[in-house]
């Protein structure tokens, strides 16, 4: 959001946790196991935060919702459930 990529979220800064809970979302934990996986994945993507996001999705056994096609490079990774994104027509 700070980089201007998700300006729609500006009104929710500081209230994201309560907004997610009100919508029925579960807040994903970040564990030591996820950190180890993020650093050890055979994936040639250098962004540590993307690696953390991917490791979280793998450990939680859920698909990742992202428009970033870099995550498609994880196809074939054990536990990877894929990436989901729908563009408006």
PyMOL Python script that loads the backbone (N, CA, C, O; Angstrom):
from pymol import cmd

cmd.read_pdbstr("""\
ATOM      1  N   UNK A   1       0.829  -1.181   0.000  1.00  0.00           N
ATOM      2  CA  UNK A   1       0.000   0.000   0.000  1.00  0.00           C
ATOM      3  C   UNK A   1       0.876   1.247   0.000  1.00  0.00           C
ATOM      4  O   UNK A   1       0.569   2.224  -0.684  1.00  0.00           O
ATOM      5  N   UNK A   2       1.942   1.217   0.749  1.00  0.00           N
ATOM      6  CA  UNK A   2       2.834   2.365   0.841  1.00  0.00           C
ATOM      7  C   UNK A   2       3.410   2.739  -0.517  1.00  0.00           C
ATOM      8  O   UNK A   2       3.677   3.912  -0.776  1.00  0.00           O
ATOM      9  N   UNK A   3       3.601   1.752  -1.383  1.00  0.00           N
ATOM     10  CA  UNK A   3       4.153   2.002  -2.712  1.00  0.00           C
ATOM     11  C   UNK A   3       3.089   2.405  -3.725  1.00  0.00           C
ATOM     12  O   UNK A   3       3.391   2.585  -4.905  1.00  0.00           O
ATOM     13  N   UNK A   4       1.845   2.548  -3.270  1.00  0.00           N
ATOM     14  CA  UNK A   4       0.779   2.967  -4.170  1.00  0.00           C
ATOM     15  C   UNK A   4       0.153   1.848  -4.973  1.00  0.00           C
ATOM     16  O   UNK A   4      -0.593   2.111  -5.917  1.00  0.00           O
ATOM     17  N   UNK A   5       0.434   0.620  -4.625  1.00  0.00           N
ATOM     18  CA  UNK A   5      -0.107  -0.520  -5.371  1.00  0.00           C
ATOM     19  C   UNK A   5      -1.479  -0.947  -4.877  1.00  0.00           C
ATOM     20  O   UNK A   5      -2.186  -1.682  -5.567  1.00  0.00           O
ATOM     21  N   UNK A   6      -1.863  -0.491  -3.681  1.00  0.00           N
ATOM     22  CA  UNK A   6      -3.147  -0.914  -3.118  1.00  0.00           C
ATOM     23  C   UNK A   6      -3.738   0.228  -2.313  1.00  0.00           C
ATOM     24  O   UNK A   6      -4.014   0.080  -1.123  1.00  0.00           O
ATOM     25  N   UNK A   7      -3.930   1.355  -2.958  1.00  0.00           N
ATOM     26  CA  UNK A   7      -4.387   2.566  -2.276  1.00  0.00           C
ATOM     27  C   UNK A   7      -5.772   2.407  -1.657  1.00  0.00           C
ATOM     28  O   UNK A   7      -6.125   3.143  -0.735  1.00  0.00           O
ATOM     29  N   UNK A   8      -6.554   1.462  -2.147  1.00  0.00           N
ATOM     30  CA  UNK A   8      -7.897   1.228  -1.595  1.00  0.00           C
ATOM     31  C   UNK A   8      -7.852   0.791  -0.130  1.00  0.00           C
ATOM     32  O   UNK A   8      -8.853   0.898   0.578  1.00  0.00           O
ATOM     33  N   UNK A   9      -6.712   0.306   0.322  1.00  0.00           N
ATOM     34  CA  UNK A   9      -6.592  -0.171   1.701  1.00  0.00           C
ATOM     35  C   UNK A   9      -6.274   0.941   2.692  1.00  0.00           C
ATOM     36  O   UNK A   9      -6.331   0.716   3.901  1.00  0.00           O
ATOM     37  N   UNK A  10      -5.941   2.139   2.208  1.00  0.00           N
ATOM     38  CA  UNK A  10      -5.544   3.243   3.092  1.00  0.00           C
ATOM     39  C   UNK A  10      -6.524   3.480   4.246  1.00  0.00           C
ATOM     40  O   UNK A  10      -6.077   3.693   5.373  1.00  0.00           O
ATOM     41  N   UNK A  11      -7.852   3.453   4.008  1.00  0.00           N
ATOM     42  CA  UNK A  11      -8.768   3.697   5.126  1.00  0.00           C
ATOM     43  C   UNK A  11      -8.738   2.617   6.212  1.00  0.00           C
ATOM     44  O   UNK A  11      -9.240   2.830   7.316  1.00  0.00           O
ATOM     45  N   UNK A  12      -8.152   1.466   5.900  1.00  0.00           N
ATOM     46  CA  UNK A  12      -8.191   0.336   6.831  1.00  0.00           C
ATOM     47  C   UNK A  12      -6.902   0.137   7.616  1.00  0.00           C
ATOM     48  O   UNK A  12      -6.802  -0.799   8.409  1.00  0.00           O
ATOM     49  N   UNK A  13      -5.915   1.003   7.407  1.00  0.00           N
ATOM     50  CA  UNK A  13      -4.658   0.881   8.140  1.00  0.00           C
ATOM     51  C   UNK A  13      -4.972   0.943   9.635  1.00  0.00           C
ATOM     52  O   UNK A  13      -5.678   1.840  10.095  1.00  0.00           O
ATOM     53  N   UNK A  14      -4.451   0.002  10.365  1.00  0.00           N
ATOM     54  CA  UNK A  14      -4.684  -0.039  11.807  1.00  0.00           C
ATOM     55  C   UNK A  14      -5.927  -0.815  12.202  1.00  0.00           C
ATOM     56  O   UNK A  14      -6.105  -1.131  13.378  1.00  0.00           O
ATOM     57  N   UNK A  15      -6.788  -1.127  11.250  1.00  0.00           N
ATOM     58  CA  UNK A  15      -8.017  -1.861  11.571  1.00  0.00           C
ATOM     59  C   UNK A  15      -8.151  -3.137  10.743  1.00  0.00           C
ATOM     60  O   UNK A  15      -9.211  -3.763  10.733  1.00  0.00           O
ATOM     61  N   UNK A  16      -7.095  -3.517  10.058  1.00  0.00           N
ATOM     62  CA  UNK A  16      -7.179  -4.676   9.164  1.00  0.00           C
ATOM     63  C   UNK A  16      -7.556  -5.954   9.904  1.00  0.00           C
ATOM     64  O   UNK A  16      -8.372  -6.730   9.406  1.00  0.00           O
ATOM     65  N   UNK A  17      -6.982  -6.188  11.081  1.00  0.00           N
ATOM     66  CA  UNK A  17      -7.320  -7.402  11.832  1.00  0.00           C
ATOM     67  C   UNK A  17      -8.807  -7.474  12.126  1.00  0.00           C
ATOM     68  O   UNK A  17      -9.433  -8.510  11.903  1.00  0.00           O
ATOM     69  N   UNK A  18      -9.378  -6.389  12.623  1.00  0.00           N
ATOM     70  CA  UNK A  18     -10.807  -6.414  12.962  1.00  0.00           C
ATOM     71  C   UNK A  18     -11.663  -6.497  11.702  1.00  0.00           C
ATOM     72  O   UNK A  18     -12.721  -7.127  11.721  1.00  0.00           O
ATOM     73  N   UNK A  19     -11.229  -5.875  10.610  1.00  0.00           N
ATOM     74  CA  UNK A  19     -11.967  -5.974   9.352  1.00  0.00           C
ATOM     75  C   UNK A  19     -11.993  -7.423   8.865  1.00  0.00           C
ATOM     76  O   UNK A  19     -13.041  -7.930   8.465  1.00  0.00           O
ATOM     77  N   UNK A  20     -10.843  -8.080   8.901  1.00  0.00           N
ATOM     78  CA  UNK A  20     -10.769  -9.482   8.469  1.00  0.00           C
ATOM     79  C   UNK A  20     -11.641 -10.379   9.341  1.00  0.00           C
ATOM     80  O   UNK A  20     -12.377 -11.223   8.830  1.00  0.00           O
ATOM     81  N   UNK A  21     -11.558 -10.198  10.638  1.00  0.00           N
ATOM     82  CA  UNK A  21     -12.370 -11.014  11.543  1.00  0.00           C
ATOM     83  C   UNK A  21     -13.863 -10.784  11.310  1.00  0.00           C
ATOM     84  O   UNK A  21     -14.645 -11.734  11.352  1.00  0.00           O
ATOM     85  N   UNK A  22     -14.265  -9.551  11.067  1.00  0.00           N
ATOM     86  CA  UNK A  22     -15.674  -9.237  10.810  1.00  0.00           C
ATOM     87  C   UNK A  22     -16.167  -9.892   9.518  1.00  0.00           C
ATOM     88  O   UNK A  22     -17.351 -10.205   9.390  1.00  0.00           O
ATOM     89  N   UNK A  23     -15.258 -10.095   8.567  1.00  0.00           N
ATOM     90  CA  UNK A  23     -15.624 -10.719   7.294  1.00  0.00           C
ATOM     91  C   UNK A  23     -15.500 -12.242   7.340  1.00  0.00           C
ATOM     92  O   UNK A  23     -15.775 -12.919   6.349  1.00  0.00           O
ATOM     93  N   UNK A  24     -15.087 -12.776   8.489  1.00  0.00           N
ATOM     94  CA  UNK A  24     -14.988 -14.224   8.635  1.00  0.00           C
ATOM     95  C   UNK A  24     -13.654 -14.811   8.204  1.00  0.00           C
ATOM     96  O   UNK A  24     -13.535 -16.029   8.075  1.00  0.00           O
ATOM     97  N   UNK A  25     -12.647 -13.972   7.980  1.00  0.00           N
ATOM     98  CA  UNK A  25     -11.327 -14.459   7.614  1.00  0.00           C
ATOM     99  C   UNK A  25     -10.587 -14.967   8.842  1.00  0.00           C
ATOM    100  O   UNK A  25     -10.855 -14.545   9.967  1.00  0.00           O
ATOM    101  N   UNK A  26      -9.672 -15.861   8.609  1.00  0.00           N
ATOM    102  CA  UNK A  26      -8.790 -16.331   9.667  1.00  0.00           C
ATOM    103  C   UNK A  26      -7.427 -15.696   9.432  1.00  0.00           C
ATOM    104  O   UNK A  26      -6.893 -15.770   8.326  1.00  0.00           O
ATOM    105  N   UNK A  27      -6.867 -15.082  10.444  1.00  0.00           N
ATOM    106  CA  UNK A  27      -5.556 -14.457  10.328  1.00  0.00           C
ATOM    107  C   UNK A  27      -4.496 -15.553  10.333  1.00  0.00           C
ATOM    108  O   UNK A  27      -4.455 -16.379  11.246  1.00  0.00           O
ATOM    109  N   UNK A  28      -3.642 -15.561   9.316  1.00  0.00           N
ATOM    110  CA  UNK A  28      -2.613 -16.588   9.197  1.00  0.00           C
ATOM    111  C   UNK A  28      -1.482 -16.315  10.181  1.00  0.00           C
ATOM    112  O   UNK A  28      -1.007 -15.185  10.288  1.00  0.00           O
ATOM    113  N   UNK A  29      -1.057 -17.337  10.890  1.00  0.00           N
ATOM    114  CA  UNK A  29       0.104 -17.167  11.769  1.00  0.00           C
ATOM    115  C   UNK A  29       1.373 -17.210  10.921  1.00  0.00           C
ATOM    116  O   UNK A  29       1.329 -17.619   9.761  1.00  0.00           O
ATOM    117  N   UNK A  30       2.468 -16.803  11.474  1.00  0.00           N
ATOM    118  CA  UNK A  30       3.767 -17.009  10.827  1.00  0.00           C
ATOM    119  C   UNK A  30       4.641 -17.713  11.857  1.00  0.00           C
ATOM    120  O   UNK A  30       4.942 -17.171  12.920  1.00  0.00           O
ATOM    121  N   UNK A  31       5.033 -18.916  11.519  1.00  0.00           N
ATOM    122  CA  UNK A  31       5.747 -19.764  12.471  1.00  0.00           C
ATOM    123  C   UNK A  31       7.213 -19.953  12.081  1.00  0.00           C
ATOM    124  O   UNK A  31       7.629 -19.600  10.978  1.00  0.00           O
ATOM    125  N   UNK A  32       7.970 -20.506  12.993  1.00  0.00           N
ATOM    126  CA  UNK A  32       9.359 -20.838  12.712  1.00  0.00           C
ATOM    127  C   UNK A  32       9.482 -21.830  11.565  1.00  0.00           C
ATOM    128  O   UNK A  32      10.396 -21.733  10.747  1.00  0.00           O
ATOM    129  N   UNK A  33       8.577 -22.767  11.509  1.00  0.00           N
ATOM    130  CA  UNK A  33       8.586 -23.758  10.427  1.00  0.00           C
ATOM    131  C   UNK A  33       8.402 -23.068   9.072  1.00  0.00           C
ATOM    132  O   UNK A  33       9.038 -23.440   8.086  1.00  0.00           O
ATOM    133  N   UNK A  34       7.526 -22.062   9.034  1.00  0.00           N
ATOM    134  CA  UNK A  34       7.306 -21.307   7.793  1.00  0.00           C
ATOM    135  C   UNK A  34       8.560 -20.526   7.416  1.00  0.00           C
ATOM    136  O   UNK A  34       8.909 -20.437   6.239  1.00  0.00           O
ATOM    137  N   UNK A  35       9.234 -19.963   8.408  1.00  0.00           N
ATOM    138  CA  UNK A  35      10.459 -19.204   8.149  1.00  0.00           C
ATOM    139  C   UNK A  35      11.552 -20.106   7.567  1.00  0.00           C
ATOM    140  O   UNK A  35      12.255 -19.718   6.634  1.00  0.00           O
ATOM    141  N   UNK A  36      11.686 -21.298   8.121  1.00  0.00           N
ATOM    142  CA  UNK A  36      12.684 -22.236   7.610  1.00  0.00           C
ATOM    143  C   UNK A  36      12.347 -22.649   6.187  1.00  0.00           C
ATOM    144  O   UNK A  36      13.232 -22.713   5.334  1.00  0.00           O
ATOM    145  N   UNK A  37      11.078 -22.929   5.923  1.00  0.00           N
ATOM    146  CA  UNK A  37      10.662 -23.292   4.575  1.00  0.00           C
ATOM    147  C   UNK A  37      10.925 -22.145   3.603  1.00  0.00           C
ATOM    148  O   UNK A  37      11.428 -22.371   2.502  1.00  0.00           O
ATOM    149  N   UNK A  38      10.588 -20.917   3.999  1.00  0.00           N
ATOM    150  CA  UNK A  38      10.787 -19.753   3.128  1.00  0.00           C
ATOM    151  C   UNK A  38      12.253 -19.628   2.706  1.00  0.00           C
ATOM    152  O   UNK A  38      12.545 -19.308   1.554  1.00  0.00           O
ATOM    153  N   UNK A  39      13.152 -19.877   3.623  1.00  0.00           N
ATOM    154  CA  UNK A  39      14.573 -19.747   3.319  1.00  0.00           C
ATOM    155  C   UNK A  39      15.183 -20.924   2.602  1.00  0.00           C
ATOM    156  O   UNK A  39      16.288 -20.816   2.071  1.00  0.00           O
ATOM    157  N   UNK A  40      14.491 -22.046   2.574  1.00  0.00           N
ATOM    158  CA  UNK A  40      15.077 -23.254   1.993  1.00  0.00           C
ATOM    159  C   UNK A  40      14.383 -23.741   0.724  1.00  0.00           C
ATOM    160  O   UNK A  40      14.813 -24.732   0.134  1.00  0.00           O
ATOM    161  N   UNK A  41      13.328 -23.071   0.297  1.00  0.00           N
ATOM    162  CA  UNK A  41      12.604 -23.506  -0.907  1.00  0.00           C
ATOM    163  C   UNK A  41      13.492 -23.432  -2.146  1.00  0.00           C
ATOM    164  O   UNK A  41      14.273 -22.494  -2.304  1.00  0.00           O
ATOM    165  N   UNK A  42      13.369 -24.418  -3.012  1.00  0.00           N
ATOM    166  CA  UNK A  42      14.056 -24.417  -4.305  1.00  0.00           C
ATOM    167  C   UNK A  42      13.235 -23.553  -5.265  1.00  0.00           C
ATOM    168  O   UNK A  42      12.519 -24.069  -6.123  1.00  0.00           O
ATOM    169  N   UNK A  43      13.349 -22.245  -5.109  1.00  0.00           N
ATOM    170  CA  UNK A  43      12.591 -21.285  -5.914  1.00  0.00           C
ATOM    171  C   UNK A  43      13.495 -20.086  -6.133  1.00  0.00           C
ATOM    172  O   UNK A  43      13.946 -19.459  -5.173  1.00  0.00           O
ATOM    173  N   UNK A  44      13.759 -19.769  -7.373  1.00  0.00           N
ATOM    174  CA  UNK A  44      14.698 -18.694  -7.697  1.00  0.00           C
ATOM    175  C   UNK A  44      14.039 -17.314  -7.633  1.00  0.00           C
ATOM    176  O   UNK A  44      14.152 -16.520  -8.567  1.00  0.00           O
ATOM    177  N   UNK A  45      13.366 -17.044  -6.548  1.00  0.00           N
ATOM    178  CA  UNK A  45      12.738 -15.735  -6.360  1.00  0.00           C
ATOM    179  C   UNK A  45      13.402 -15.082  -5.159  1.00  0.00           C
ATOM    180  O   UNK A  45      13.343 -15.624  -4.055  1.00  0.00           O
ATOM    181  N   UNK A  46      14.038 -13.921  -5.351  1.00  0.00           N
ATOM    182  CA  UNK A  46      14.849 -13.339  -4.288  1.00  0.00           C
ATOM    183  C   UNK A  46      14.091 -12.566  -3.210  1.00  0.00           C
ATOM    184  O   UNK A  46      14.647 -12.311  -2.142  1.00  0.00           O
ATOM    185  N   UNK A  47      12.847 -12.188  -3.458  1.00  0.00           N
ATOM    186  CA  UNK A  47      12.111 -11.349  -2.503  1.00  0.00           C
ATOM    187  C   UNK A  47      11.768 -12.153  -1.256  1.00  0.00           C
ATOM    188  O   UNK A  47      10.975 -13.092  -1.333  1.00  0.00           O
ATOM    189  N   UNK A  48      12.349 -11.804  -0.102  1.00  0.00           N
ATOM    190  CA  UNK A  48      12.105 -12.600   1.106  1.00  0.00           C
ATOM    191  C   UNK A  48      10.645 -12.566   1.556  1.00  0.00           C
ATOM    192  O   UNK A  48      10.156 -13.532   2.142  1.00  0.00           O
ATOM    193  N   UNK A  49       9.956 -11.475   1.291  1.00  0.00           N
ATOM    194  CA  UNK A  49       8.561 -11.406   1.719  1.00  0.00           C
ATOM    195  C   UNK A  49       7.670 -12.293   0.855  1.00  0.00           C
ATOM    196  O   UNK A  49       6.741 -12.915   1.370  1.00  0.00           O
ATOM    197  N   UNK A  50       7.934 -12.363  -0.441  1.00  0.00           N
ATOM    198  CA  UNK A  50       7.189 -13.292  -1.295  1.00  0.00           C
ATOM    199  C   UNK A  50       7.466 -14.724  -0.876  1.00  0.00           C
ATOM    200  O   UNK A  50       6.563 -15.561  -0.900  1.00  0.00           O
ATOM    201  N   UNK A  51       8.695 -15.019  -0.493  1.00  0.00           N
ATOM    202  CA  UNK A  51       9.034 -16.360  -0.029  1.00  0.00           C
ATOM    203  C   UNK A  51       8.282 -16.680   1.263  1.00  0.00           C
ATOM    204  O   UNK A  51       7.831 -17.809   1.459  1.00  0.00           O
ATOM    205  N   UNK A  52       8.148 -15.685   2.143  1.00  0.00           N
ATOM    206  CA  UNK A  52       7.401 -15.877   3.390  1.00  0.00           C
ATOM    207  C   UNK A  52       5.918 -16.114   3.098  1.00  0.00           C
ATOM    208  O   UNK A  52       5.290 -16.970   3.721  1.00  0.00           O
ATOM    209  N   UNK A  53       5.367 -15.363   2.162  1.00  0.00           N
ATOM    210  CA  UNK A  53       3.961 -15.528   1.780  1.00  0.00           C
ATOM    211  C   UNK A  53       3.734 -16.920   1.204  1.00  0.00           C
ATOM    212  O   UNK A  53       2.771 -17.597   1.565  1.00  0.00           O
ATOM    213  N   UNK A  54       4.623 -17.346   0.308  1.00  0.00           N
ATOM    214  CA  UNK A  54       4.486 -18.664  -0.311  1.00  0.00           C
ATOM    215  C   UNK A  54       4.594 -19.773   0.737  1.00  0.00           C
ATOM    216  O   UNK A  54       3.809 -20.721   0.720  1.00  0.00           O
ATOM    217  N   UNK A  55       5.551 -19.660   1.639  1.00  0.00           N
ATOM    218  CA  UNK A  55       5.726 -20.670   2.687  1.00  0.00           C
ATOM    219  C   UNK A  55       4.492 -20.752   3.578  1.00  0.00           C
ATOM    220  O   UNK A  55       4.100 -21.838   4.004  1.00  0.00           O
ATOM    221  N   UNK A  56       3.888 -19.617   3.857  1.00  0.00           N
ATOM    222  CA  UNK A  56       2.668 -19.607   4.672  1.00  0.00           C
ATOM    223  C   UNK A  56       1.551 -20.350   3.968  1.00  0.00           C
ATOM    224  O   UNK A  56       0.850 -21.149   4.588  1.00  0.00           O
ATOM    225  N   UNK A  57       1.376 -20.095   2.671  1.00  0.00           N
ATOM    226  CA  UNK A  57       0.329 -20.793   1.901  1.00  0.00           C
ATOM    227  C   UNK A  57       0.582 -22.294   1.870  1.00  0.00           C
ATOM    228  O   UNK A  57      -0.349 -23.089   2.001  1.00  0.00           O
ATOM    229  N   UNK A  58       1.838 -22.678   1.696  1.00  0.00           N
ATOM    230  CA  UNK A  58       2.167 -24.113   1.668  1.00  0.00           C
ATOM    231  C   UNK A  58       1.871 -24.749   3.019  1.00  0.00           C
ATOM    232  O   UNK A  58       1.221 -25.793   3.076  1.00  0.00           O
ATOM    233  N   UNK A  59       2.331 -24.148   4.098  1.00  0.00           N
ATOM    234  CA  UNK A  59       2.137 -24.728   5.423  1.00  0.00           C
ATOM    235  C   UNK A  59       0.667 -24.749   5.832  1.00  0.00           C
ATOM    236  O   UNK A  59       0.244 -25.625   6.587  1.00  0.00           O
ATOM    237  N   UNK A  60      -0.111 -23.789   5.336  1.00  0.00           N
ATOM    238  CA  UNK A  60      -1.540 -23.760   5.669  1.00  0.00           C
ATOM    239  C   UNK A  60      -2.362 -24.582   4.675  1.00  0.00           C
ATOM    240  O   UNK A  60      -3.582 -24.679   4.808  1.00  0.00           O
ATOM    241  N   UNK A  61      -1.696 -25.171   3.683  1.00  0.00           N
ATOM    242  CA  UNK A  61      -2.335 -26.029   2.684  1.00  0.00           C
ATOM    243  C   UNK A  61      -3.493 -25.330   1.983  1.00  0.00           C
ATOM    244  O   UNK A  61      -4.582 -25.885   1.840  1.00  0.00           O
ATOM    245  N   UNK A  62      -3.231 -24.095   1.547  1.00  0.00           N
ATOM    246  CA  UNK A  62      -4.280 -23.353   0.842  1.00  0.00           C
ATOM    247  C   UNK A  62      -3.697 -22.673  -0.385  1.00  0.00           C
ATOM    248  O   UNK A  62      -2.507 -22.359  -0.418  1.00  0.00           O
ATOM    249  N   UNK A  63      -4.537 -22.444  -1.400  1.00  0.00           N
ATOM    250  CA  UNK A  63      -4.050 -21.702  -2.562  1.00  0.00           C
ATOM    251  C   UNK A  63      -3.775 -20.252  -2.172  1.00  0.00           C
ATOM    252  O   UNK A  63      -4.344 -19.730  -1.213  1.00  0.00           O
ATOM    253  N   UNK A  64      -2.904 -19.626  -2.923  1.00  0.00           N
ATOM    254  CA  UNK A  64      -2.537 -18.245  -2.669  1.00  0.00           C
ATOM    255  C   UNK A  64      -3.323 -17.324  -3.595  1.00  0.00           C
ATOM    256  O   UNK A  64      -3.374 -17.558  -4.802  1.00  0.00           O
ATOM    257  N   UNK A  65      -3.925 -16.295  -3.050  1.00  0.00           N
ATOM    258  CA  UNK A  65      -4.624 -15.316  -3.862  1.00  0.00           C
ATOM    259  C   UNK A  65      -3.679 -14.147  -4.105  1.00  0.00           C
ATOM    260  O   UNK A  65      -3.388 -13.369  -3.197  1.00  0.00           O
ATOM    261  N   UNK A  66      -3.207 -14.035  -5.339  1.00  0.00           N
ATOM    262  CA  UNK A  66      -2.263 -12.984  -5.702  1.00  0.00           C
ATOM    263  C   UNK A  66      -2.291 -12.769  -7.203  1.00  0.00           C
ATOM    264  O   UNK A  66      -2.479 -13.714  -7.969  1.00  0.00           O
ATOM    265  N   UNK A  67      -2.102 -11.527  -7.623  1.00  0.00           N
ATOM    266  CA  UNK A  67      -2.002 -11.288  -9.063  1.00  0.00           C
ATOM    267  C   UNK A  67      -0.560 -11.395  -9.545  1.00  0.00           C
ATOM    268  O   UNK A  67      -0.296 -11.242 -10.738  1.00  0.00           O
ATOM    269  N   UNK A  68       0.372 -11.653  -8.640  1.00  0.00           N
ATOM    270  CA  UNK A  68       1.788 -11.755  -8.969  1.00  0.00           C
ATOM    271  C   UNK A  68       2.098 -13.125  -9.575  1.00  0.00           C
ATOM    272  O   UNK A  68       2.100 -14.137  -8.874  1.00  0.00           O
ATOM    273  N   UNK A  69       2.358 -13.145 -10.879  1.00  0.00           N
ATOM    274  CA  UNK A  69       2.602 -14.411 -11.579  1.00  0.00           C
ATOM    275  C   UNK A  69       3.933 -15.054 -11.193  1.00  0.00           C
ATOM    276  O   UNK A  69       4.185 -16.198 -11.572  1.00  0.00           O
ATOM    277  N   UNK A  70       4.797 -14.349 -10.448  1.00  0.00           N
ATOM    278  CA  UNK A  70       6.049 -14.951  -9.980  1.00  0.00           C
ATOM    279  C   UNK A  70       5.777 -16.206  -9.147  1.00  0.00           C
ATOM    280  O   UNK A  70       6.583 -17.137  -9.130  1.00  0.00           O
ATOM    281  N   UNK A  71       4.636 -16.220  -8.461  1.00  0.00           N
ATOM    282  CA  UNK A  71       4.303 -17.376  -7.629  1.00  0.00           C
ATOM    283  C   UNK A  71       4.054 -18.631  -8.459  1.00  0.00           C
ATOM    284  O   UNK A  71       4.136 -19.741  -7.934  1.00  0.00           O
ATOM    285  N   UNK A  72       3.753 -18.471  -9.742  1.00  0.00           N
ATOM    286  CA  UNK A  72       3.525 -19.634 -10.596  1.00  0.00           C
ATOM    287  C   UNK A  72       4.798 -20.466 -10.754  1.00  0.00           C
ATOM    288  O   UNK A  72       4.738 -21.626 -11.161  1.00  0.00           O
ATOM    289  N   UNK A  73       5.939 -19.876 -10.435  1.00  0.00           N
ATOM    290  CA  UNK A  73       7.195 -20.601 -10.471  1.00  0.00           C
ATOM    291  C   UNK A  73       7.284 -21.690  -9.415  1.00  0.00           C
ATOM    292  O   UNK A  73       8.219 -22.491  -9.425  1.00  0.00           O
ATOM    293  N   UNK A  74       6.323 -21.727  -8.506  1.00  0.00           N
ATOM    294  CA  UNK A  74       6.290 -22.758  -7.469  1.00  0.00           C
ATOM    295  C   UNK A  74       5.557 -24.024  -7.900  1.00  0.00           C
ATOM    296  O   UNK A  74       5.468 -24.984  -7.134  1.00  0.00           O
ATOM    297  N   UNK A  75       5.032 -24.028  -9.121  1.00  0.00           N
ATOM    298  CA  UNK A  75       4.329 -25.223  -9.612  1.00  0.00           C
ATOM    299  C   UNK A  75       5.246 -26.434  -9.476  1.00  0.00           C
ATOM    300  O   UNK A  75       6.411 -26.389  -9.870  1.00  0.00           O
ATOM    301  N   UNK A  76       4.722 -27.489  -8.928  1.00  0.00           N
ATOM    302  CA  UNK A  76       5.499 -28.705  -8.710  1.00  0.00           C
ATOM    303  C   UNK A  76       6.167 -28.774  -7.345  1.00  0.00           C
ATOM    304  O   UNK A  76       6.698 -29.819  -6.968  1.00  0.00           O
ATOM    305  N   UNK A  77       6.148 -27.676  -6.602  1.00  0.00           N
ATOM    306  CA  UNK A  77       6.700 -27.672  -5.248  1.00  0.00           C
ATOM    307  C   UNK A  77       5.776 -28.469  -4.334  1.00  0.00           C
ATOM    308  O   UNK A  77       4.569 -28.227  -4.327  1.00  0.00           O
ATOM    309  N   UNK A  78       6.310 -29.407  -3.567  1.00  0.00           N
ATOM    310  CA  UNK A  78       5.451 -30.187  -2.670  1.00  0.00           C
ATOM    311  C   UNK A  78       4.632 -29.283  -1.744  1.00  0.00           C
ATOM    312  O   UNK A  78       5.169 -28.393  -1.085  1.00  0.00           O
ATOM    313  N   UNK A  79       3.335 -29.531  -1.711  1.00  0.00           N
ATOM    314  CA  UNK A  79       2.436 -28.775  -0.850  1.00  0.00           C
ATOM    315  C   UNK A  79       1.858 -27.520  -1.483  1.00  0.00           C
ATOM    316  O   UNK A  79       0.914 -26.945  -0.943  1.00  0.00           O
ATOM    317  N   UNK A  80       2.402 -27.077  -2.620  1.00  0.00           N
ATOM    318  CA  UNK A  80       1.906 -25.863  -3.274  1.00  0.00           C
ATOM    319  C   UNK A  80       0.547 -26.132  -3.908  1.00  0.00           C
ATOM    320  O   UNK A  80       0.414 -27.031  -4.739  1.00  0.00           O
ATOM    321  N   UNK A  81      -0.463 -25.354  -3.519  1.00  0.00           N
ATOM    322  CA  UNK A  81      -1.831 -25.535  -4.014  1.00  0.00           C
ATOM    323  C   UNK A  81      -2.164 -24.587  -5.162  1.00  0.00           C
ATOM    324  O   UNK A  81      -3.296 -24.580  -5.646  1.00  0.00           O
ATOM    325  N   UNK A  82      -1.213 -23.806  -5.593  1.00  0.00           N
ATOM    326  CA  UNK A  82      -1.419 -22.930  -6.743  1.00  0.00           C
ATOM    327  C   UNK A  82      -1.796 -21.511  -6.351  1.00  0.00           C
ATOM    328  O   UNK A  82      -1.954 -21.172  -5.179  1.00  0.00           O
ATOM    329  N   UNK A  83      -1.931 -20.706  -7.389  1.00  0.00           N
ATOM    330  CA  UNK A  83      -2.264 -19.290  -7.248  1.00  0.00           C
ATOM    331  C   UNK A  83      -3.625 -19.032  -7.863  1.00  0.00           C
ATOM    332  O   UNK A  83      -3.948 -19.560  -8.927  1.00  0.00           O
ATOM    333  N   UNK A  84      -4.421 -18.218  -7.187  1.00  0.00           N
ATOM    334  CA  UNK A  84      -5.755 -17.874  -7.653  1.00  0.00           C
ATOM    335  C   UNK A  84      -5.817 -16.367  -7.850  1.00  0.00           C
ATOM    336  O   UNK A  84      -5.427 -15.602  -6.968  1.00  0.00           O
ATOM    337  N   UNK A  85      -6.302 -15.949  -8.997  1.00  0.00           N
ATOM    338  CA  UNK A  85      -6.530 -14.516  -9.227  1.00  0.00           C
ATOM    339  C   UNK A  85      -7.535 -14.349 -10.344  1.00  0.00           C
ATOM    340  O   UNK A  85      -7.408 -14.982 -11.393  1.00  0.00           O
ATOM    341  N   UNK A  86      -8.527 -13.512 -10.137  1.00  0.00           N
ATOM    342  CA  UNK A  86      -9.533 -13.229 -11.146  1.00  0.00           C
ATOM    343  C   UNK A  86      -9.505 -11.742 -11.451  1.00  0.00           C
ATOM    344  O   UNK A  86      -9.713 -10.919 -10.560  1.00  0.00           O
ATOM    345  N   UNK A  87      -9.252 -11.398 -12.690  1.00  0.00           N
ATOM    346  CA  UNK A  87      -9.279  -9.995 -13.115  1.00  0.00           C
ATOM    347  C   UNK A  87     -10.705  -9.626 -13.500  1.00  0.00           C
ATOM    348  O   UNK A  87     -11.454 -10.454 -14.018  1.00  0.00           O
ATOM    349  N   UNK A  88     -11.072  -8.369 -13.240  1.00  0.00           N
ATOM    350  CA  UNK A  88     -12.371  -7.884 -13.706  1.00  0.00           C
ATOM    351  C   UNK A  88     -12.353  -7.822 -15.223  1.00  0.00           C
ATOM    352  O   UNK A  88     -11.349  -7.441 -15.823  1.00  0.00           O
ATOM    353  N   UNK A  89     -13.446  -8.192 -15.831  1.00  0.00           N
ATOM    354  CA  UNK A  89     -13.521  -8.121 -17.315  1.00  0.00           C
ATOM    355  C   UNK A  89     -13.687  -6.715 -17.777  1.00  0.00           C
ATOM    356  O   UNK A  89     -13.767  -6.466 -18.980  1.00  0.00           O
TER     357      UNK A  89
END
""", "prot")
cmd.dss("prot")
cmd.show_as("cartoon", "prot")
cmd.util.cbc("prot")
cmd.orient("prot")
